[in-house]
Amino acid sequence: MMIIAILSVLYALKLRGRVPSAIKTIFIVQLVTFFIYSFIHSDNSYITRCVVLITAYCLIVVQAKRPKLEFVNTNIFWLTLQAAMGGIGFVLTLIGILKPLSTFIEFDGHVGQFYGLYTTTVALDGMFRVAGFFDEPGAFAFWGFIALLFNKLYFDNKKVEIILMIGLISTLSMAYFIQLPIYIFLFYRKRFGKMILPVILFFIILKGVASLSPQFNQAIFGRFQVDKSTGKLEGDNRTEHGEFCKEIWLQSPVIGVGGNKVIKISLQKGEFAGSNPYTFLATDGVVGYVVLLLPLFYMFYLGRKKRKYTYVGILLALGLLQRPYDPTQLLYPLIFLTICFEGYREIYRFSSVRISKIEMA
């Protein structure tokens, strides 16, 4: 991370790309807030956030001087490739052609299997979920869905859209099964005829996979059934974590208790504090969480000019309910700031080239 940070800063200083004042403001407000929080909570995890944020911002500066949408193109290409390989690999594994080539141990201790075309950490009792080359299937579905949004925002390539839609079904992600129908509704509700076929195809594929075994049926449809003893959905593994983090948040609702303290409490009580809407309310409180989500709010602002950014904001907000915006991971600020930057550049025809009066003459 430090190597990437240093190289991105040096490259940004060399290129001197122009960034809209709105993006600069988001960057400065977040950076100052993280710096202040590091003192308030005596917590060095906020310094990590600063390093990650500076890196992401410098990469935005680099994007401003590079060919338009270069990063977006790269992101879509690799996620679409993984979705295609995952979808094909899923079928080949089902019919017994593809077998695990090797196993590996992840940082959290989970055992993963490499199938050549994809990896997985979930392969139990004849049921498996494709993780692409991410740490787990849910992450692949989350970032793959963002690639789907990138494609819709800037290219609207139907072949890429179909590959991502179908390929990501192999993740068997509950969040993806919720987000995709909403995506189809938001972007295709005015073209009802074009919406019917994708919806029907989507449910036919789900039904087909679910019929393969009780395990697959449970992984797809069983998780949407209500557990009568708890009143929650069978697949809801977030509410319990959320209640734990909510208790921590209420200790300091305005500024939170700090990232390291949340981890410390989590280890002491043996409870997982991540992957729920209260994670960063617990660490940063209401003030810090609002600052953290400034890029998301700015997307809704851009949506006043182009409605597609409102739709993207809604879909990303849904995703963040189960996989919160994590400022210690580079992809979060990089992708969210990229959407803000490219959206501004598209709507306001912003140029990264400063033309002086002499040059114009």
C-alpha positions as CSV (number, residue, x, y, z in Angstrom):
1,M,0.0,0.0,0.0
2,M,2.8,2.4,0.8
3,I,4.5,1.7,-2.5
4,I,1.3,2.4,-4.4
5,A,0.8,5.6,-2.3
6,I,4.3,7.0,-3.0
7,L,4.1,6.1,-6.7
8,S,0.6,7.6,-7.2
9,V,1.6,10.8,-5.4
10,L,4.8,11.2,-7.5
11,Y,2.9,10.5,-10.7
12,A,0.1,12.9,-9.8
13,L,2.6,15.7,-9.1
14,K,4.2,15.0,-12.4
15,L,1.0,15.1,-14.4
16,R,-0.7,17.9,-12.6
17,G,-4.2,17.0,-13.7
18,R,-7.1,19.3,-12.9
19,V,-9.8,18.0,-10.6
20,P,-13.2,19.7,-10.1
21,S,-13.5,21.8,-6.9
22,A,-16.3,19.6,-5.7
23,I,-14.1,16.5,-5.7
24,K,-11.3,18.5,-4.0
25,T,-13.8,19.6,-1.3
26,I,-14.8,16.0,-0.6
27,F,-11.2,15.0,-0.4
28,I,-10.2,17.8,2.0
29,V,-13.2,17.4,4.3
30,Q,-12.6,13.6,4.6
31,L,-8.8,14.0,5.1
32,V,-9.2,16.7,7.8
33,T,-11.9,14.7,9.6
34,F,-9.8,11.5,9.6
35,F,-6.8,13.5,10.9
36,I,-8.9,15.0,13.7
37,Y,-10.4,11.7,14.6
38,S,-6.9,10.2,14.9
39,F,-6.3,12.6,17.8
40,I,-9.7,12.4,19.3
41,H,-9.6,8.6,19.5
42,S,-5.8,8.3,19.8
43,D,-6.2,5.8,16.9
44,N,-3.6,5.2,14.2
45,S,-6.1,3.4,12.0
46,Y,-7.3,6.9,10.8
47,I,-3.7,7.6,9.6
48,T,-4.2,4.5,7.4
49,R,-7.4,6.0,6.1
50,C,-5.5,9.2,5.3
51,V,-2.9,7.3,3.3
52,V,-5.6,5.4,1.4
53,L,-7.6,8.5,0.7
54,I,-4.5,10.5,-0.6
55,T,-3.7,7.5,-2.8
56,A,-7.2,7.4,-4.2
57,Y,-7.3,11.2,-4.8
58,C,-3.9,11.1,-6.6
59,L,-5.2,8.3,-8.8
60,I,-8.1,10.6,-9.7
61,V,-5.6,13.3,-10.6
62,V,-3.9,10.7,-12.8
63,Q,-7.2,9.8,-14.4
64,A,-7.8,13.4,-15.2
65,K,-4.8,13.4,-17.5
66,R,-5.1,9.9,-18.9
67,P,-7.4,8.9,-21.7
68,K,-11.0,9.3,-20.6
69,L,-12.5,6.3,-18.7
70,E,-9.3,4.4,-18.7
71,F,-9.7,3.1,-15.2
72,V,-13.4,2.4,-15.7
73,N,-12.6,0.4,-18.8
74,T,-9.9,-1.6,-16.9
75,N,-12.3,-2.3,-14.1
76,I,-15.2,-3.5,-16.4
77,F,-12.8,-5.7,-18.4
78,W,-11.4,-7.6,-15.4
79,L,-14.8,-8.0,-13.7
80,T,-16.5,-9.1,-16.9
81,L,-13.7,-11.6,-17.6
82,Q,-14.1,-13.1,-14.1
83,A,-17.9,-13.2,-14.4
84,A,-17.6,-15.1,-17.8
85,M,-15.0,-17.5,-16.4
86,G,-17.1,-17.9,-13.2
87,G,-20.3,-18.6,-15.1
88,I,-18.6,-21.1,-17.4
89,G,-16.7,-22.7,-14.5
90,F,-19.9,-23.0,-12.5
91,V,-21.5,-25.1,-15.3
92,L,-18.4,-27.2,-15.9
93,T,-18.2,-27.9,-12.1
94,L,-21.8,-28.9,-12.0
95,I,-21.4,-31.5,-14.7
96,G,-18.3,-32.8,-13.1
97,I,-15.7,-31.7,-15.7
98,L,-14.0,-29.0,-13.5
99,K,-12.3,-30.1,-10.3
100,P,-10.2,-28.2,-7.7
101,L,-6.6,-27.9,-8.9
102,S,-5.3,-26.7,-5.5
103,T,-6.2,-25.4,-2.1
104,F,-5.0,-22.3,-0.2
105,I,-5.4,-20.6,3.2
106,E,-6.7,-17.1,3.3
107,F,-5.6,-14.5,5.8
108,D,-8.7,-15.1,8.0
109,G,-7.9,-18.8,8.1
110,H,-10.6,-19.9,5.6
111,V,-9.7,-22.7,3.2
112,G,-10.1,-21.8,-0.4
113,Q,-10.1,-23.9,-3.5
114,F,-8.7,-23.0,-7.0
115,Y,-10.7,-24.4,-9.9
116,G,-8.6,-22.8,-12.7
117,L,-11.4,-20.5,-13.9
118,Y,-12.3,-19.3,-10.4
119,T,-11.7,-19.7,-6.7
120,T,-14.2,-20.4,-3.9
121,T,-14.3,-20.5,-0.1
122,V,-17.7,-22.1,-0.1
123,A,-17.9,-25.7,-1.3
124,L,-19.9,-27.8,1.1
125,D,-22.2,-30.9,0.6
126,G,-22.2,-30.6,-3.1
127,M,-23.0,-26.8,-3.1
128,F,-20.5,-24.2,-4.1
129,R,-20.4,-20.5,-4.7
130,V,-18.0,-18.8,-7.2
131,A,-15.8,-16.1,-5.8
132,G,-13.9,-15.2,-9.0
133,F,-10.5,-14.1,-7.7
134,F,-11.8,-12.3,-4.7
135,D,-11.6,-13.5,-1.1
136,E,-15.2,-14.7,-1.0
137,P,-18.3,-14.9,-3.2
138,G,-20.1,-11.9,-1.7
139,A,-17.2,-9.6,-2.4
140,F,-17.1,-10.8,-6.0
141,A,-20.8,-10.1,-6.4
142,F,-20.4,-6.6,-4.8
143,W,-17.6,-5.4,-7.0
144,G,-19.0,-7.2,-10.0
145,F,-22.2,-5.3,-9.5
146,I,-20.3,-2.0,-9.4
147,A,-18.7,-3.0,-12.8
148,L,-22.3,-3.5,-14.0
149,L,-23.1,0.1,-12.9
150,F,-19.9,1.4,-14.6
151,N,-21.0,-0.2,-17.8
152,K,-24.5,1.2,-17.6
153,L,-23.2,4.7,-16.7
154,Y,-20.7,5.2,-19.5
155,F,-21.0,2.5,-22.2
156,D,-24.3,0.7,-21.9
157,N,-22.8,-2.3,-23.7
158,K,-25.5,-4.9,-23.8
159,K,-23.1,-7.9,-24.2
160,V,-21.1,-6.9,-21.1
161,E,-24.3,-6.3,-19.2
162,I,-25.7,-9.7,-20.0
163,I,-22.3,-11.4,-19.1
164,L,-22.2,-9.7,-15.8
165,M,-25.8,-10.3,-15.0
166,I,-25.7,-14.0,-15.7
167,G,-22.1,-14.7,-14.6
168,L,-22.6,-13.1,-11.2
169,I,-25.5,-15.5,-10.4
170,S,-22.8,-18.1,-9.8
171,T,-21.9,-16.2,-6.6
172,L,-25.4,-17.1,-5.1
173,S,-25.2,-13.8,-3.3
174,M,-28.4,-12.8,-1.5
175,A,-27.5,-9.1,-1.8
176,Y,-27.0,-9.5,-5.6
177,F,-30.4,-11.3,-5.9
178,I,-32.0,-8.2,-4.3
179,Q,-30.0,-5.6,-6.1
180,L,-30.3,-7.0,-9.7
181,P,-34.1,-6.8,-9.9
182,I,-34.0,-3.3,-8.6
183,Y,-31.3,-2.4,-11.1
184,I,-33.5,-3.8,-13.9
185,F,-36.6,-1.9,-12.6
186,L,-34.8,1.4,-12.3
187,F,-33.1,1.4,-15.7
188,Y,-35.7,-0.4,-17.7
189,R,-39.1,0.4,-16.2
190,K,-39.8,2.9,-19.1
191,R,-38.9,0.1,-21.6
192,F,-41.2,-2.6,-20.2
193,G,-40.7,-4.9,-23.2
194,K,-37.0,-4.9,-22.7
195,M,-37.4,-5.6,-19.0
196,I,-39.5,-8.8,-19.3
197,L,-36.9,-11.1,-21.0
198,P,-34.0,-10.4,-18.5
199,V,-36.3,-10.9,-15.5
200,I,-37.7,-14.2,-16.9
201,L,-34.3,-15.4,-17.8
202,F,-32.9,-14.5,-14.4
203,F,-35.6,-16.5,-12.5
204,I,-35.4,-19.4,-14.9
205,I,-31.6,-19.7,-14.2
206,L,-32.2,-19.4,-10.4
207,K,-34.9,-22.1,-10.5
208,G,-32.7,-24.3,-12.6
209,V,-29.8,-24.0,-10.2
210,A,-32.0,-24.4,-7.1
211,S,-33.5,-27.6,-8.5
212,L,-30.1,-29.3,-8.6
213,S,-30.0,-30.1,-4.9
214,P,-31.7,-29.1,-1.5
215,Q,-28.4,-27.3,-0.7
216,F,-28.6,-25.1,-3.7
217,N,-32.3,-24.4,-3.1
218,Q,-31.5,-23.4,0.4
219,A,-28.7,-21.1,-0.7
220,I,-30.9,-19.3,-3.2
221,F,-34.6,-19.4,-2.1
222,G,-34.3,-20.8,1.4
223,R,-32.5,-17.7,2.6
224,F,-35.5,-15.5,1.7
225,Q,-37.8,-17.5,4.0
226,V,-38.7,-16.1,7.4
227,D,-37.4,-17.9,10.4
228,K,-40.5,-18.1,12.7
229,S,-38.4,-18.4,15.8
230,T,-36.5,-15.1,15.1
231,G,-38.8,-13.3,12.7
232,K,-35.8,-12.7,10.4
233,L,-35.0,-14.0,7.0
234,E,-33.0,-17.3,7.0
235,G,-30.2,-15.7,5.0
236,D,-30.0,-12.6,7.2
237,N,-26.5,-12.9,8.8
238,R,-26.2,-9.1,9.2
239,T,-28.9,-8.2,11.8
240,E,-27.1,-9.9,14.7
241,H,-23.8,-8.2,13.9
242,G,-25.8,-4.9,13.5
243,E,-27.3,-5.2,17.0
244,F,-23.8,-5.7,18.4
245,C,-22.4,-2.6,16.6
246,K,-25.5,-0.6,17.5
247,E,-24.8,-1.1,21.2
248,I,-21.2,0.2,20.7
249,W,-22.5,3.2,18.6
250,L,-24.9,4.2,21.4
251,Q,-21.9,4.6,23.7
252,S,-20.8,7.6,21.6
253,P,-23.4,8.4,18.9
254,V,-22.0,11.7,17.7
255,I,-18.3,10.8,17.0
256,G,-18.2,7.0,17.7
257,V,-15.6,5.2,19.7
258,G,-12.9,4.8,17.1
259,G,-11.9,2.0,14.8
260,N,-9.3,0.2,17.0
261,K,-11.7,0.3,20.0
262,V,-14.4,-1.4,18.0
263,I,-12.0,-4.1,17.0
264,K,-10.9,-4.5,20.6
265,I,-14.5,-4.8,21.9
266,S,-15.2,-7.3,19.1
267,L,-12.2,-9.5,20.1
268,Q,-13.1,-9.3,23.8
269,K,-16.8,-10.4,23.2
270,G,-16.1,-12.8,20.3
271,E,-18.5,-10.9,18.1
272,F,-17.9,-9.9,14.4
273,A,-18.3,-6.1,14.0
274,G,-18.2,-5.8,10.2
275,S,-20.6,-6.1,7.3
276,N,-23.6,-4.3,8.7
277,P,-25.0,-0.7,8.6
278,Y,-23.8,0.1,12.1
279,T,-20.1,-0.7,11.6
280,F,-18.9,2.8,10.8
281,L,-21.6,4.5,13.0
282,A,-19.9,2.6,15.9
283,T,-16.4,3.7,14.8
284,D,-17.1,7.2,13.6
285,G,-20.5,8.2,14.9
286,V,-23.0,10.2,12.9
287,V,-20.6,13.0,12.1
288,G,-17.9,10.7,10.8
289,Y,-20.3,8.5,8.9
290,V,-21.8,11.5,7.1
291,V,-18.3,12.6,6.1
292,L,-17.5,9.1,5.0
293,L,-20.5,9.0,2.6
294,L,-20.0,12.4,1.0
295,P,-19.2,10.8,-2.4
296,L,-22.5,9.0,-2.3
297,F,-24.4,12.2,-1.4
298,Y,-22.6,13.9,-4.3
299,M,-23.9,11.2,-6.7
300,F,-27.5,12.2,-5.7
301,Y,-26.5,15.8,-6.4
302,L,-25.3,14.8,-9.9
303,G,-28.6,13.0,-10.3
304,R,-30.4,16.3,-10.5
305,K,-28.8,16.7,-13.9
306,K,-28.7,13.1,-15.0
307,R,-31.1,10.8,-13.3
308,K,-28.9,7.7,-13.8
309,Y,-26.6,9.0,-11.0
310,T,-29.6,8.9,-8.6
311,Y,-30.2,5.3,-9.6
312,V,-26.6,4.5,-9.1
313,G,-26.7,6.2,-5.7
314,I,-29.7,4.1,-4.6
315,L,-28.2,0.8,-5.7
316,L,-24.8,1.6,-4.1
317,A,-26.6,2.6,-0.8
318,L,-28.4,-0.8,-0.8
319,G,-25.0,-2.5,-1.3
320,L,-23.4,-0.5,1.5
321,L,-26.1,-1.9,3.9
322,Q,-24.4,-5.3,3.9
323,R,-20.9,-4.3,2.9
324,P,-20.2,-0.9,4.4
325,Y,-18.0,1.7,2.8
326,D,-14.5,0.8,4.2
327,P,-12.0,3.8,4.0
328,T,-9.1,1.4,4.8
329,Q,-9.5,-0.4,1.5
330,L,-8.4,1.4,-1.7
331,L,-11.2,0.2,-4.0
332,Y,-13.9,2.0,-2.0
333,P,-12.7,5.6,-2.2
334,L,-11.2,5.1,-5.6
335,I,-14.4,3.8,-7.2
336,F,-16.7,6.2,-5.4
337,L,-14.5,9.2,-6.3
338,T,-14.2,7.9,-9.8
339,I,-18.0,7.9,-10.3
340,C,-18.2,11.4,-8.8
341,F,-15.3,12.7,-11.1
342,E,-16.4,11.0,-14.3
343,G,-20.0,12.1,-13.6
344,Y,-18.9,15.7,-13.2
345,R,-16.8,15.4,-16.3
346,E,-19.7,14.0,-18.3
347,I,-22.3,16.5,-17.1
348,Y,-20.3,19.7,-17.0
349,R,-18.0,18.8,-19.9
350,F,-15.0,19.4,-17.6
351,S,-11.6,19.4,-19.2
352,S,-8.4,18.5,-17.4
353,V,-6.4,20.8,-19.7
354,R,-6.0,24.4,-18.6
355,I,-5.9,26.7,-21.6
356,S,-4.3,30.0,-21.1
357,K,-5.2,33.2,-23.0
358,I,-1.7,33.1,-24.7
359,E,-2.4,29.5,-25.9
360,M,-5.8,30.5,-27.2
361,A,-4.3,33.4,-29.1
